[in-house]
Structure formats: structure tokens, C-alpha cells
Amino acid sequence: MLKTALKPRWIAGLVFALLLSGVFVLLSQWQLSRSTQHDAPVPTSIEEVKPLLDVLQPGQFFPGSVSDQMVSATGSYDPAKQVLVEGRLHDGQKGFWIVSAFAVDKAPALKGVAASPGTWIPVARGWVADAAQAGPPPSGTISVTGRLLPSEAPLPNVDAGPGRASAVSVAELINKWEVSSYPGFVAATSETAGGAPVDARDELKPLNIPAQPPAQQVNWLNLFYSVEWVVFAGFALYIWWRMVADDYRRDLEGDDFDDDEDHLDNNEPTNPEPEQKVQQ
């Protein structure tokens, strides 16, 4: 069959099939790139620091439009309301987030909630490698700047233990702290007191969480077209192979027919007529 495939016309056919398959593969890649669609790009305004009081109200549903927004708030920490969230990474190393309750000045109180005075928001103040390195939050009036993030989901059937939390979950924290809270939390990037930065311990590493990239959606129709073009590429090569195979079989049949004719030419008839008897 190799001899048949090496005929000039089938070599040319193979080149054409390969070129056609290459075009189909390129079309498949194009459809694949279109199958993943990004949501609207992240607005640059989220890096502009805005007052928390203007961005989010306590007691309301956390809107996705304010997620990752840089915010600032003035208030005070309660050192008795602080937890550690384990399993958090920093430069590839596991450690703890220090999450403290922050009473926001001038924040509206939740209606019908008779909890501790004021409205609070959890603030992830930083990362430490060891729980023993977690010190108390700064005292007095503090101005916090950081990224506003939605509440995390608590881990089911997990008892983090005293002074711990399974996640930065507002629902879990308000039960521990017995306070009214905003529906999200702040990952702090800076803390100042009287306009001067708060002296932080060397062990406390800032979080500096970047804005999350836009979500991706899969367009299944384009993904189907992408697979379809790959099938077409394989089918083009299959057609070439089938045509070569058919030509090869025709050559074999032609050789068998020639052999039969040669046999008839070189041998006597197999059933010669019997000689007539001479009558006496």
C-alpha cells in the first residue's frame, strides 16, 4: 500500500489534506478562544479609596458591584473581639489571619437589633505564621484602609476552637461577638492613628489582596464548534487514506485479472472437444 501512497497524485492529495486539516485546526482554536467569555472588566474606580459609609450599608445584601472596592473607615477595635483564621497562605507558607471587630464611627444601627451599641465590621488586620505571634489590635481611634470583600462561607461541621474561626464569615463572627455587623469584611492595607501609621509588629504581614479578575463564562456552542472543526480535520485525512486504499485494491484486482489472462494464453483449454469416432 505504501507504493500506492507514493504515487505523485496521492502525495499531492496528502499535501492538500494536511493543508485543509491545518485550516480546520486553526478554526477550532479560534472557536475555542471565543468559547470563554469574560464578564465586564473590573472598573478602575475600585482602586479609588471611598468611605465605607458611602459604599455599603449594614443590614443590606452585599452587592457584587462593591466587591473589591478600596474603602476607609474610622473607629476603634475591641481587643476582646478578635479571632484567628487558620490555613491562610502568604508567600506559599500557611499561617493565620488576625480578624478583629471594628466599631465604625457614625455607622447606622441595624433596625430591631438590640445588640452591643454601634455597628461593627470584621477587619482582617494581617497574617502571622504562628498563633503566638498574634498581638492585640491598636487602641484608640483608628483609621483603617483596605479592600472590601464579601463574607466567606463557614466550613461545615468544623469547630475551630476558642479564639478561632473557620473562615471570615460574618454569620459565624456575629454569633461569637454578639454584635451587629456589615455584610462583608475589610482586608486592611493600612492602619493610622492621628494621621500617623500604626506601629505594627514585624511578624504581622500585610495582606495586600489584589482585585479579583473578572469571572469567565463558557459558551458551549462555540466549544461544540471547536470540537467539530477538529473532527473535520481528522475526516480530511481519513478521506485521503480511504482513496489511497481504494486505489490499492483496484491495483490488486487489476494484477489478478492480468494473471488469469496469462494463464489462459499459455495453457490448453481445460475441456477440449472429444474426437469423433470414424465409422467403419
C-alpha positions in Angstrom: 0.0 0.0 0.0 3.0 2.3 0.6 3.8 2.0 -3.1 0.3 3.3 -4.0 0.5 6.1 -1.4 3.8 7.3 -3.0 2.2 7.9 -6.3 2.5 11.6 -7.3 -1.2 12.2 -7.3 -1.6 10.8 -3.8 1.4 12.7 -2.4 -0.3 15.8 -3.8 -3.5 14.7 -2.2 -1.8 14.2 1.1 -0.4 17.7 1.0 -3.8 19.1 0.2 -5.4 17.1 3.1 -2.7 18.3 5.5 -3.3 21.9 4.5 -7.1 21.5 4.8 -6.6 19.9 8.2 -4.4 22.8 9.3 -7.1 25.3 8.3 -9.7 23.3 10.3 -7.4 23.2 13.4 -6.9 27.0 13.2 -10.7 27.4 13.0 -11.0 25.1 16.0 -8.6 27.3 18.0 -10.5 30.4 17.0 -13.8 28.9 18.2 -12.1 27.7 21.4 -10.8 31.2 22.2 -14.4 32.5 21.7 -15.9 29.9 23.9 -14.6 31.6 27.1 -16.1 35.0 27.6 -15.1 37.4 30.3 -17.5 39.5 32.3 -17.3 43.2 32.1 -13.7 44.4 33.0 -13.0 45.4 36.5 -13.6 49.2 36.8 -10.6 51.2 37.7 -12.6 53.1 40.3 -12.4 50.2 42.7 -8.8 51.3 43.5 -10.0 54.7 44.5 -10.5 54.7 48.3 -14.0 55.6 49.2 -15.7 56.0 52.6 -17.2 52.8 53.8 -20.3 54.7 54.9 -20.9 55.7 51.2 -20.3 52.2 49.8 -22.1 49.8 51.9 -24.9 49.9 54.5 -25.3 47.4 57.3 -28.2 45.0 57.1 -28.4 45.1 53.3 -27.5 42.3 50.8 -23.8 42.6 49.8 -23.9 43.8 46.1 -21.3 42.4 43.7 -20.7 45.9 42.4 -18.9 46.9 45.6 -16.8 43.8 45.9 -13.0 44.5 45.9 -13.7 48.3 46.4 -11.0 50.1 48.4 -12.6 51.7 51.4 -11.7 53.6 54.5 -13.4 53.9 57.9 -12.7 55.5 61.3 -13.5 53.8 64.5 -12.0 51.6 67.2 -11.1 48.0 67.8 -12.3 45.8 70.7 -9.4 43.6 71.8 -11.9 41.1 73.3 -13.4 40.5 69.9 -10.5 39.0 67.9 -10.2 35.6 66.2 -7.6 33.7 64.2 -8.5 32.1 60.9 -6.0 29.3 60.1 -4.9 27.8 56.8 -4.2 31.2 55.1 -1.3 31.4 52.7 1.4 34.1 52.5 4.3 33.6 50.0 3.4 29.9 49.9 3.5 29.5 53.7 0.5 28.6 55.8 -0.4 30.8 58.7 -3.2 32.7 60.3 -5.3 35.8 59.5 -5.9 38.1 62.5 -9.5 39.2 62.3 -10.7 41.9 64.7 -14.1 43.6 65.3 -14.0 47.2 64.3 -16.7 49.6 65.5 -17.4 52.1 62.7 -18.0 55.7 63.7 -21.3 57.2 62.5 -22.4 53.9 61.1 -26.2 53.5 61.1 -27.5 50.9 63.6 -29.5 47.9 62.3 -33.2 48.3 62.9 -34.7 45.9 65.5 -31.3 44.7 66.7 -30.6 45.1 70.4 -27.0 44.0 70.5 -24.0 45.9 71.6 -24.0 49.6 70.7 -22.8 50.7 67.3 -22.3 48.7 64.1 -19.2 46.7 63.5 -17.3 45.2 60.6 -14.7 42.4 60.7 -11.2 43.6 59.7 -8.5 41.1 58.6 -5.6 43.1 60.0 -2.8 40.9 58.7 -1.1 37.5 58.5 1.2 35.7 61.0 3.0 32.5 60.7 2.3 31.3 64.3 -0.7 31.9 66.5 1.6 33.0 69.3 2.6 36.0 67.2 -0.9 37.4 67.1 -1.0 40.5 69.3 -4.0 42.7 70.3 -5.2 45.4 67.9 -4.2 49.0 68.3 -6.2 51.0 70.8 -7.8 54.4 70.5 -9.3 55.9 67.4 -8.0 54.2 64.3 -8.5 54.9 60.6 -8.5 51.7 58.5 -8.0 51.5 54.8 -8.4 48.2 52.9 -10.3 46.2 50.3 -14.0 45.4 50.9 -14.8 41.7 50.4 -17.9 39.7 50.7 -18.4 37.4 53.7 -16.9 33.9 53.3 -18.9 30.8 53.9 -18.2 29.0 57.2 -16.8 25.5 57.0 -19.5 23.0 57.8 -19.0 20.7 60.8 -15.8 22.4 61.8 -15.2 23.6 65.4 -12.3 26.0 65.1 -11.9 26.2 68.9 -11.7 29.1 71.3 -10.4 32.3 69.7 -10.5 30.7 66.3 -12.9 30.9 63.3 -13.2 28.5 60.3 -13.5 31.4 57.9 -14.1 35.2 57.8 -17.8 34.5 57.9 -20.0 37.4 59.2 -22.7 34.9 60.3 -20.1 33.0 62.3 -18.4 36.0 63.8 -21.5 37.9 64.9 -22.5 34.8 66.9 -19.1 34.8 68.6 -19.0 38.6 69.2 -22.7 39.2 69.7 -22.7 42.4 67.7 -24.5 43.9 64.6 -22.3 43.9 61.6 -21.9 44.9 58.0 -22.4 42.0 55.5 -18.8 41.9 54.4 -15.3 42.4 55.8 -12.2 44.6 55.1 -8.8 43.2 54.3 -6.7 46.0 55.8 -3.8 47.5 53.9 -3.0 50.3 56.4 -3.9 51.5 59.9 -3.3 55.0 61.1 -3.8 56.8 64.3 -3.9 60.6 64.2 -2.6 60.6 60.7 0.5 58.5 61.5 0.9 54.8 60.6 0.3 52.4 63.5 3.5 50.6 64.5 2.9 47.0 63.6 5.0 44.1 64.8 7.4 42.6 62.3 5.6 39.3 62.5 2.4 40.9 61.2 2.4 40.8 57.4 0.1 43.0 55.4 -2.5 41.2 53.2 -2.4 43.4 50.1 -5.1 41.3 48.4 -5.5 42.3 44.8 -8.8 42.8 43.0 -10.1 39.5 41.6 -10.1 39.1 37.9 -13.4 39.1 36.1 -15.3 35.8 36.0 -15.3 33.7 32.9 -18.3 32.1 31.3 -18.2 29.2 28.9 -20.1 29.5 25.6 -21.0 25.9 24.9 -22.0 26.5 21.3 -18.5 27.8 20.4 -17.0 24.9 22.3 -19.0 22.5 20.3 -17.9 24.2 17.1 -14.3 23.9 18.2 -14.6 20.1 18.6 -16.4 19.9 15.3 -13.6 21.5 13.4 -11.1 19.0 14.9 -13.4 16.2 13.7 -13.4 17.7 10.2 -9.6 17.9 10.3 -9.4 14.2 11.1 -12.0 13.4 8.5 -10.0 15.1 5.7 -7.0 12.8 6.4 -9.4 9.8 6.6 -10.8 10.6 3.2 -7.3 10.7 1.7 -6.5 7.3 3.3 -9.7 5.8 2.0 -9.0 7.0 -1.5 -5.4 5.5 -1.4 -6.8 2.2 0.0 -9.4 2.0 -2.8 -6.7 2.7 -5.4 -4.6 0.0 -3.9 -7.4 -2.6 -4.1 -8.0 -1.6 -7.7 -4.4 -2.3 -8.4 -4.6 -5.7 -6.8 -7.7 -6.6 -8.8 -6.0 -5.5 -12.0 -3.0 -7.7 -11.2 -5.2 -10.7 -10.6 -7.1 -10.2 -13.9 -3.8 -10.0 -15.8 -2.6 -13.2 -14.2 -5.8 -15.0 -15.3 -5.3 -13.9 -18.9 -1.7 -15.1 -19.0 -2.8 -18.4 -17.7 -5.4 -18.8 -20.4 -2.9 -17.8 -23.1 -0.1 -20.2 -22.0 -2.2 -23.4 -21.4 -4.6 -25.6 -23.5 -8.3 -25.4 -22.9 -9.3 -27.4 -19.9 -12.2 -29.1 -21.6 -11.2 -29.9 -25.2 -13.9 -31.3 -27.6 -13.8 -35.1 -27.9 -12.6 -36.5 -31.2 -15.3 -38.0 -33.4 -15.1 -41.8 -34.0 -14.5 -42.9 -37.6 -17.3 -45.0 -38.8 -16.2 -48.2 -40.3 
